Amino acid sequence: FLKRRPRAPCRITLTGPDGSTRHLTNIESEGGSPWLSLAVNLGQHWSDTMRTSPFSQLDDGVAELSILKCGRNRRQLLKAFNLLATGAHVSVPNVEEFYEIVPFTHMTVSFPSGKDAASAAAAEVSDRSLLKPGIFNVDGEVFRHDGQVQIGVQPRRLKIFVDPDEECGARYNLATPVWNRGITPDCTQVGARSPSGQLWSPGTSMSMEFQVYPQRWFMMALFCLCASANQIIWITFSPISSTIAAAYNVTPSFVNMLSLVFMALYLPFTFAASRAIDRVGCRYALVIGSGLTALGASLRVVAAETLTGSNAAWGLLAAQCVAAIGQPFLTNMPPKLANVWFPSHQRTIADTVCSMSPPVGAAIGFVLPAAITGDDVNSINQLLIVEAAITIAAMLLVLPFFKSAPPTPPSASALMDLRRSDAQNTGPASSGDGGAQGERLGSIMDESREALRDRDFLAVQVAFSFGQGTFNTLGTMIEQLVKPFGYTQDDASALGALTIVAGVFGAAFCAVVLGYTHNFRSTLFGCFFGATAASFGMALALPLGSGTQTGAVLVYCAVGLLGFTMTPVMPVAFETSVELMHPSVGEAVLSGLCLGGGQIVGMVQTLILQSLCGAGYTTASLWIIGVGITMGSVGISFLRGKSVGARRRRHETLIRRNSRNLVRGGTGTPASPAVPASPASRTSK
């Protein structure tokens, strides 16, 4: 630019908006002047600091050719160039000497080889041997041309903001469909079928595109119904613990055990649930979870109707154990369901909605016992029957309608997830030359060890364990924590429901924030910071008693803020874990590890606080809750923001790149394996 070094000789033939034809050239022997650069644009700006074509309109069907010329001297050229930032260069006298804007609808740029005048004249015809190949730049990407570039304007209505998985190069012509149960592109399995039942044979060519289906919302609704029903069973007895203790002649500690078994049994069954979700799909896991929930709820009715006293209490405990076994089959599923059914731009929202269904069920579980039973011990059986009917209805809806996956994948990560499941179920697949194309991933325990060795996931897991475990303890012992300060069973139910209702709004708010910022670390840290302040505020406000209006208002505000900030931690932590570890570790394994840690912390805290409350140290118990949530804030501070999403983005980019390579190379095998490598193989590579 400072040397005023002209560009290579070229000729331009363009058609103007009025249909007229115009010829331009920078060849001095043909009457042209030297040019520094050529640029074509539809809008006014080259960048946020260069308004080069101030009269352009994006939707007028006309493009603009910007010609930056050498000008008469450097001072004039630099002066005009500095004015490009505001578009004032068009008002400079004699601007056409150094800058010209030419509107067009079609343009051909030819670069003659420059051997002689005859070849230069012939370069306008179709003999490409007389043209000089070169390169040109399209928005940062460099392309080669063979000596001639043609540019046309084609008016068309397009989306500006799109999901790249759905609408940008998502159609691949593969020699073998990627949903084939054989995981290699040149798989030769005969009789393989797609999820929709279509038969494929070796060498079949078909076109596949990432597509979303409206049924995904119905599948999500069915899951939410089942997960909510399970949590209703979990929390049933907590808001009416004194009524249950009086009806069955048991201690408050035994009543706490009716909820505590959900935490205790989660740990031994979470790995089996994660394996089922990852290997056999969401449908079978949801059938198992909803079936066990309905069975446990029905057994509670049988125990209450046929047994009396402490025998009935033990029967209720056994029934709670059955429903508790089904819990991990439901609570571990949201990330998997979001990934399998929803496109990438809806995963966070889907995960949030699915993860919010258990708290919503807990809110119903807080309100329903107080509304039906209250202090009336004779209404307990009616409560159990109503809740059993809810769980049975949820199971009956799942059996005929719920599907494990859509007919075709909604995103690159869903495709990758299917290939990974195939590798686990079928083992390595061999190509025609005998080379291994797939790789069997490790067991659930191997994946768990890999996740726990990751520093960032460990930070999320520790933070979630303390935060969610403490929050579960508060829900389990809500009545015993507030009753010594003059609050009733109805107040306990209202406070428990308030945490969930506020949490629904909090989850919606966090989903919007994540949709705009995609900043998982800041969102989690903000949630924990607010929850820490709310928990200590509750510890200060509850001792003021329910007799003062100020004390009651402060308690409800603190509890509402605690629910608003703590409830969204579950979906945000789940999605953060998937962003950190997918696809090396399955979604169900990640959510199981997070929830498992939360159940351990919740179980230990419940036992400690139960002893403290029994000894009269209720205020100390409230401060322990605040300390537990503070530990979550400390844990999340060790999460590195740059690590979130890096692994998933690398693998999704790899999937798209391999698919494009297949289109260019026919039936060739992609350069990298369809299944992500294990930690050992990644290290060796």
N, C-alpha and C positions, 0 to 999 in steps of 0.2 A: 504493500500500500504506500509506504513512504517513498519507495523507489519509483512509484507510478509504473509498475511493471505490467504491461498489457497481457491479457489472457490469449489463448490460442485463437487462430482465425476461425470464424464461424459465420454461417448464414442463418437467418431466421425468416420463415414464412409464416405469417399468422393471419387468422380471420378475426376481424373486429366484431363488436356487439351488433353493428349494423349490417354484417355480412360482407363487408369490403375486405379485400386482401391487401396485405402490406408486406413489403420485403425490407429487412434490416440486415446490416452486415458491419463488421468491424475491420474489414479488409480495406486498407487505404487506397489501393489501386482501383477499387470499385466505388470510391466516394465515401467510404466509412471512416469512422474515427476510433482510436483505440479504446477498448473497454477493460475495466478492472475486474468486473464480476457481473454475473447474471443471477437473478433470483426470481422465483415464481411463488406467488402467494394468493390466497383467497381473502384474507382479512387485512387489517390495517397494520398489524404488528409483526416484526420478526422475533421480538422477544419483549419482556416486560419493560425494557429500557430503549426500544427502537421502534418508533411509530413511522415506518417507512412509507406507507401508502395511506395517508389520512382520509382519502375519499372512497376507499374500498368498502364494499358491503358483503357480508358473508353469504347472503342468500339471494343475490341478484343474478346468479348463473354466469357470472363473468369473473375471470381470474386476471391478475395484474402481473405483467413482466416488469421487473425493476432492473434498470441498466445503470450500473455505477461506472461512469466514464473517467478517463484519466484527467480531464480538465486542463485548464491553461497553466495552472501552477499549483504547487503543494499547499500554499497558504489558503487559497480559495477552496481546495479540496478538503482540507482539514476543517475549515470553518463550516462547510456544508455538512460534513460527516458528523460533527458535534451537534448539529441541529436535528439529526434523525431521531433523537430521544423524544422530542415533542411534536414532530411533524412540521416544524417551522421551516424546514429546508425548501418546501414548495413555494414559499414567498420570497426566496432570495432572487435577486435579479439575475437573468441569464442562467437559471437553474438547469436548463436543458443542456448546457455545456458539460456538466459533470454528473447529472442525475436525470433519468427519464423514466416515466411510468407509462406503460402501454397496455391498455385493456385488451383482452382477447377471449375467444371461446375455444379456439383450437390453434395449436402452434407446433411447428416442426423446426427443430434445431439441428443443423448439419455441420459436421466438422470435416472440411476437406483435408486431404493428406498434404496439399500444398506443393506437389511435385512441379506443376507448371500451370499456366493459365488454363490450358485445355482440361486438365484433370480437375481443376477447381470448378470449372463450369459444369463438368460432367457429374460432379458430386451431388448435384441436385436430383439426379435420376436414381434408379434403383440399383445401380452397380455399387455394392457396398465395398468392393475392393479399392475404390477411390476415396473412401472415407477413413478417418483416423479414429480408432477406438480410444476410449478414455473412461473417466469415472464421473459420477455426479452424486450429490448428497441430498437425501430426503429426510429432513428432520433428525439429523444426527447419524443416520444409517447411510453407508457408502455403497453404491451400486455401480456395476460396469455397464457401459453401452458399446455398441459396435460401430459408432460413428454417427449415429442419428438418434435423437430423442424426440418422441411425439407426446404432446401433452394436450389433453382435452378436458373440458368441463362437462360433467354429466349431472344435471340436477336430480337429486334423490333425497328422500327423507330418511335420515339415519339417526340412531341414538348416539349422543355424545358420551354419556357415561354408561358403560356396559360392563357386564361380568365377562372377563376374557375366556373363562372356561365354557361359557354358553354361546357366545356370539362372535368371537374372534378366532377364526381358524380352528373351530372345534370339529369340523367334519373331516374324517380320515378315511381314505380308501385302503383298507388293509386286506392282505391276502387271506388272513384268518381273523374273524371277529374277535375283538379284545375281551368280550364277555365269555368267550369259550372257556369251559372248565379246564382245558389245558392251558398253561400259563405262558407258553412260548409262542411267538408269532408264526412259526412254521410247524405248529402242532399237527400231528397226523392222527389224532384220535378219531375214530369213526363213531358216529352216533351221538356226539356231544350236543347238548341242547342249551339254548339260552334260558334265562329265567322266565321268559314268556312261553317257553315250550317249543320254540322254533328249532327244527333239526338242521345241524350244520354238518357238512362233510369235508374231507380234506380238499384243499385247493379252492373252497368256496370263496368268492369275493363278494363282499357286501359293504355298504356304507354305514358308518356308525357316527352318531353325533351325541354330544352331551345334551341331555334333554331333561327338563323337570316336569313333574306330573302333579296335577292339582290334588291327587289323592294323598300327597304328603301331609297336608294339613289334617286330614281325617285320621291318618296313622298317628300323628302327634297327639290328636285329641284322645284317641283310644289309650295311648300310653299314659297321658296325664290322668285319665280317669282311674286307671289301675294303680298308678303310683300314689295318687291321693287316697284311694281306698285303703292301701296298706298303711299309710301314716295315720289314718283315722283309727285303725285298730291299735297302732302303737301308743297313741297318746290318750286313749279313751279314759283311763282310770286316774290320770294325773290331776285334772281339775276337780275331781270329786273324791280325792283320796280319803278324806275323813268319813264320807258316806260309805265307801267300799269297806273301810276298816271296821266300821260299826256293823255293816250287813253280814260280813263273813267272819267276824270275831278274829281279825288279824291285826298286826301292828302296821304303822305307816311304812316301816322299812319293807315289809312284805309287799305292800301296794306299790312301792317304788320298783320292786323286782319285776312286776308285771310289765313295766316299760324298759327296765334295765336289760331284760333278756334280748331285746332287739339289738342292743349294743354288743352284748356278750356273744351272741350267735352270728353276728355279722362277720367276725374275724375268721372262724373256721370255714365259712361257706363262701366268702368273697372270691376266692381263687377258682372254685368250681363255677361260680356264676360268671366270672370274667371269661373263663374258658368257653362256657356255653355261648355267651354273647359273641365272642370273636370267631368261634369255629362253626357253630351251627346256625347262627343268625339271630336277629332280634325276635322273630316270631316265636321260636321255641322257648327262648328265655322268658318272653312275656307270658306265654301260656303257663310255664312253670311258676313264675312269680304270682300271677293273678290266681292260679289254681290253688297254690298253697295259702294265699291270703284268704280266699273264699272258704277253704277247708278249715283254717284256723278260726275264722269268724263263726262258722257253723258249729264247730266243737265247743265254742264258748257258750252258745245257746243251749247245747245239750248238757253241758256241765251245770249251768245255772238252773236248768229245769229239772234235772234228775238228782242233783246232789245238794247238800245243805252244809252250812257252817264252813269250817276250815277245809272240809273235803271239796266243796265247791270252789274254794279259793285255789286249791292245788289243781283242780281241773281247769280253771281259768288260766293258770300259769302254763300248764301243758299245751293248751290251745294257743296261747300267745307264742310259745316256742315254735309251733308249726308255722304261724304267720311270719314269725321273725326269720325263719329259714328262707322264705320267699323274698325278703326285703332286698338283699344284694342283687337279685335278678332284675330288680326294677331300678334301684338307685344307681347302679353302675351303667345303665344303658343310655342316658341322654347324649353323651358325646358321640357314641356309635350311631344312634338314630339320626342325629343331626348330620353326620358325615355321609351316611348311606343314602338318605332321602333328599337332602337339601343342597342347593348350589353353594359355592363358596361364600357369596356375599350374604347368604341367609343363615349360615351356620351358627354365628354368635346368637342371633335372635332365637333360632330353634333350640339351641342348647339352653338358653336362658329360660324359655317358656317350659321346656321339659324339666329342667332342674327346679323350677318354681312350683311344680305340681305337688311334690311332697310337702313343702311348707303350707301350701293352700289346703291340702288334706289335713295337716296338723291344726290349722285354724278351724276347720270344720270340727275336728276332734276336740278342740277346746270348747266350742260353743254348743255342740250337740248334747253332750252329757249334762251341762248345766240347764239347757232348755227342756230336756225330757225328764231328767231325774231330779236334779237339785239335791235337796235333803231327804227326798222320799226314797227309802230303800226298796219299796215295793215296785218302783218303776225301773229298776236296773235291768230286769229281763226284757222289758219293752225296748230299752236302749240297745241291748245286744241284738235283738231281732232286726231292728231298723238298720244297724250297721252291717249285719250279715246279708241283708237284702241288697245293700249297695255293692258289696264285694261280689256277690253272685251275679248281679246284673252286669258288672264290669267284665267278669270272666266270660259270660255268655256272648257279649259283644265282640270280644277278642277272637274267639274261636272261628267264626266264619269270615271275619272281615280283615283282620290284621295280616299284612304281608311283610316278609323280611326285608325285601328290597324292591325297587322299581324295575321295570323291564330292562332299562338301560341306565348307565350311571349318570348322575347329575353333574359330576365334576371330575377333574383329574385325580383328586385325592380319593374319591369313591372308587374309581377304577383301580387305583393302586391298592386300596383296601381289599378289594375282591381278589386281586392277584396274590396278595399276602395270605389271605385265608386259604386260597387254593394250595399255596405252597405248604401251609401247615397241615392241610388235610390229605393231600395226595403225594407229598414229597417231591423230590426233584424230577423234572421232566427232561428227557433227553432229546436232542435234535438229531437230524439225519446223520451227522458225522460223529455221533457218539458223545459230543461234548455236553456237559451239564448246563442246562439253561435256567433252571430254578434252584432254589436253595431253601432247604427246610429250616425255618427259624426255630429258635430254642423254645423250650417249654415256657409256661406262664411264670415259673420261678426264675428262669433265665431273663425274661423280659423285666421282671420286677427288680432283679439285681442290677440290670442295666440302667433302669430308671433311677434307682436309689444311688447309683454312682454318679449321677449327673448333679452337679452343684446347684444349678438353677431349679431343677425339679425338686430337689431336696428342700430348698428354701420355700417353695410353694407348698410342699407337703407338710412341712413343720408348721408353717403359718396357718394353713387350713386346719390342721389337727387341733391346735390350741384354740383357734377361733370357733370352729364348728363344734368341737367337743364341749367347750364352755357354753355355747349357745344351746346345745342339746340338754346339758345339765340344767340350765335355767328353765327350759320347757318341762323337763321331767319333775322338777321340784318347785314349780312356781307357787303352788298353794302353801307349801311348808315354809317358803322364804318370805311370803307377804303376810301370812296369817298372824304371826307374833306382833305385827305393827297395827293390828286392828282391821285388816282387810278380810273380806268374806270369800266364800267359794265363788260367788258370782263375780267379785272383783278379780279373782285369780283367772277365771275364764276370760273375762274381758281383756285383761292385760295380755294373756297368751294370744288371744285373737288379734289384738292390736299389733303385736310384733309381726304377725304374718301379713296383715293388711298393709301396714306400712312397708313391709318387705317387698310386696308386689309392686308398689310404686317405686321403691328403690331399685328393684331389678329392671323395671322398664327404663328408668333413668340411666342406669349403667349400660344397658343395651344400646341406648341412643348415643351415649358418650363413646362407647367402644366403636360403634358404627362410624362415627366421625373421626375419632383420633386413632383408633387401633392401638392405644397405649395401655396395655394390660397392667404393667407395673404400677403406673400412677393411679389407675382405677382401684387396684387392690389396696394400695397404700392408703388412698383416701378413705376407702371403706373401713379399714382397720383403725385408722386414726379417729374417724367419727364414732366407731363402736367403742373404742377405748374411752373417749370422753363421755359417751352415754352410760357406759357401765359404772364408771366412778360417780357420775351424776346420780344414778339410781341408788348407789350405796349411800350417798349423802342424803337423798330425799326420802327414802323409805323410813328411816328412824324418826322423821318428823311426825309420822302417824297419819292415819286416815281422817282424824278428827278435824284437822286444819285444811282449809281449802287450798292454801298455798302448797302444802305438802302433797296433796292428791294431784294437783295440776302438774307439779314438778315430776312426780313419779310417772304419770302418763306421758309427759313429754319425753322423759329420759327413756322409757321403755319403747315409745314410738320411734325415737331416733336410733335406738339399738336395733330394732327390727329393720328400719330403713337402710342401715349401713351393713348389718351383718348377714341378712338374708341373701343379698346379691353375691356374697363371697363364693357360694357354692357354684353357680354357673360360670362366674368369671374365672375361678380357680380351675374348673374342669377345662374350659376352653384354653386357658393359659398352659395347662399341662399338655394338652394335645398339640398346641402350637410349638411347645418345646421339644416333644419327643416323637411325634408322629412322623413317619410311619414305622420307625424301628420298634415302637412299643404300642400295643393295641389300646384303643380308647377305653375299653372296659377295664383293662389292667390299671391304667392311670387313675381312673375314677375310683377303682377299688382300693388302690393304695392310699389315696387321699381320704376316702371315707373310713378306711380301716384305722388310720391314725386318729381320725376324729372320734371314732367309737372307743378306742383305747383311752384317750384323754377324758372323754365324757363319762366312761364307766368308772375310772379312778376318781374323778372329781365328784361324781354322784355319791360314791361310797364315803368319801371324806366329808363332804358337806352334809350328808345324812347323819353322820356321827356328830358333827358340830352342832347341827340344828337340834338334835336330840338332847345335847348337853346344854343348850341354851345360848350358843354362840352364833346366833343368826347374823348379826352384824359382821362378824369376821367372815362368815360364808359369802356375804355380798362383796367384800373386798377381795376375796379369793377369785371371784368371778371376774372382777376388773383386772386382776393380775394375769389371769389366763388369757384374756383378750389382748392385753398388752404384749404378752409373749408372741402372739400372732403378728402384731405390728413389728416387733423386732425381727422375726423370721423373714417377713416379706422384704425387709430392707436389704437382704442379701441377694435378692433377685436382680440379675443384670438385664436391663431392658433390651439391649441389642440382641440377646439370645432368643427372645420370644419370636417365633415364626420363622426363624432362619432355616431350620432343618426342613420344615414343611414346604417352604417356598423353593428350596433347592430341588426337592424331589418332584414337585409339581412341574417345575420348569423342565426337569429331565424327562418327564412323561411327555410333555408337549413337544420337546425337541426330538425325542425318539420317534414319535408319531409322524412328525414332518419328514424325518429321515426315511421312514417307511414309504411315505408318499413319493419321495424323490427316487428312492432306490428300488421300488417294486416290492418284492417279497423278501428283501434282505432282513437279516436279524438286527435289531437295534444294538448299538455299541455297548450299552450297559444292561445289566440284568433287570428283568421285570420285577424282581423282588429285592428290596433293600438288603444289603449284606449285614451279617452279624457283626458284633463288635470286633471279634478276632480277625475276620476277613478284612474289615475296613482298616484295621491296624496294619496288616500285612501289605495291603495295597498301598 
